[in-house]
Amino acid sequence: MSLLDTRVPAVLLRTDRNPFHHGTLGAVRSLGRAGVEVHLVADSAGSPVHRSRYVHRMHAPPPPGASADEILAVLRRVAGQVGRPAVLIPLDDATAIAAGRLRDDLSPSYLLPAMPATLSERVADKAELAAVCASADVPHPLTLVPDSPRQAAEDARRLGLPLVAKWSRPWLLPAGSGLRSTQVVHTAQQARALHARTAEAGSPLLLQAFLPPGEDRDWFFHGYADRSGTVRAGGPGRKQLSWPRGAGLTAVGHWTPNAEVRTLAERVTGGLGYRGVFDLDFRRCGSTGRYHLLDFNPRPGAQFRLFADSAGLDVVRALHLDLTGRPLPDGQPVAGRSFVVENYAPFAALRTAPGGRELAWYARDDRVPGWAMWALWARHVSGRLRQRLGTAVPVPAPRPAPRAAAPSLTDNEKASS
């Protein structure tokens, strides 16, 4: 018997067109292995995710930068095709924010956590997060919001160089602009030049004190706040390797007990009245030892599968269980478990993992997405090399191969997943 209510399907929603978003595949597999019918509303062009045996059906997504009305129209169309209420799981900030605002309009076709409509937007906004941390007494790097290019240069000198520049609402950045949500700034002139592009970016520029990276300094916490506000599933993790190095996504992470990080996570979510899945990023200050909250993502983090406990519970399954009225089992943390993203850390994927490990792409029961990822990654890397050598030529996207019917799992396979 499945842990989850298999009568209730899940709809995964994402407008971000990154074909290497392994968190989407993790959510597909987590729910599909439990017997849940998974509908994926995302761009499938060139992405390995749609090759998973656990995708029941693909649906055309809203375009990047879609308005709330456009997202609502797509979700209503999908609801008509699914035919019964489903758990809705946004997988990027833009869709999490839209789902929060549209919760009343989406009911009863979709099940969503009950919390203030604008809370997801508030915590995802980098400028608002500084105020959230201050009210919750959670450390946060000193942050300034300059009102002009000249002020940006002056603030850069005041904070000290290097510093971190962030766009307040990174989900509004236009595709192809070359603007990055976060970057390290080394000169006052760089800060001035970035602020001059504020209108193009669509949200204010923040300048933030730089906390140097280092061994054992980058941490994250994934969790699910249930209907009572209690943080369930998930846990604290340590980032061993990032991509790009020093300031990127988690390429290798370890489940590592850390009472202080857990306390901070529970303090900030409890103070906000937050409900649902969340992903927090922390950096420990080398001089004070304090953990500073850098980002609050109101949706599953890409490496959420690191925190699959002894009962098989992760934050995505916790969401489905809670919204369908089922109890969440009390599993034990699997401290020492690791998570490796093969295309960003190929050598780590080959090493032994005494504490247990999950790979982002390869899985014995779902091999095709892993194979497809390597083919796509080779094309991506070769294209980047051509660009650097000045001989770039258009590289056509791979044609999606027809999917075979998904084989059914035996009872033993279901139990082991």
Secondary structure, DSSP 8 states (H G I E B T S, - for coil): --SS-TTS-EEEE-----TT-HHHHHHHHHHHHTT--EEEES--TT-SGGG-TT--EEE----TT--HHHHHHHHHHHHHHH-S-EEEEE-SHHHHHHHHHTHHHHTTTEE---S-TTHHHHHHSHHHHHHHHHHHT-----EE--SSHHHHHHHHHHH-SSEEEEES-GGG--TTS---SEEEE-SHHHHHHHHTTHHHHTS-EEEEE-----TT-EEEEEEEE-TTS-EEEEEEEEEEEEESTTTSEEEEEEE---HHHHHHHHHHHHHHT--EEEEEEEEE-TTT--EEEEEEESS--TTGGGG--TTS--HHHHHHHHHTT---------TT-EEE-TTT-HHHHHS--TT-EEESS--TT--HHHHHHHHHHHHHHHHHHHHHHT--------------------HHHHHH-
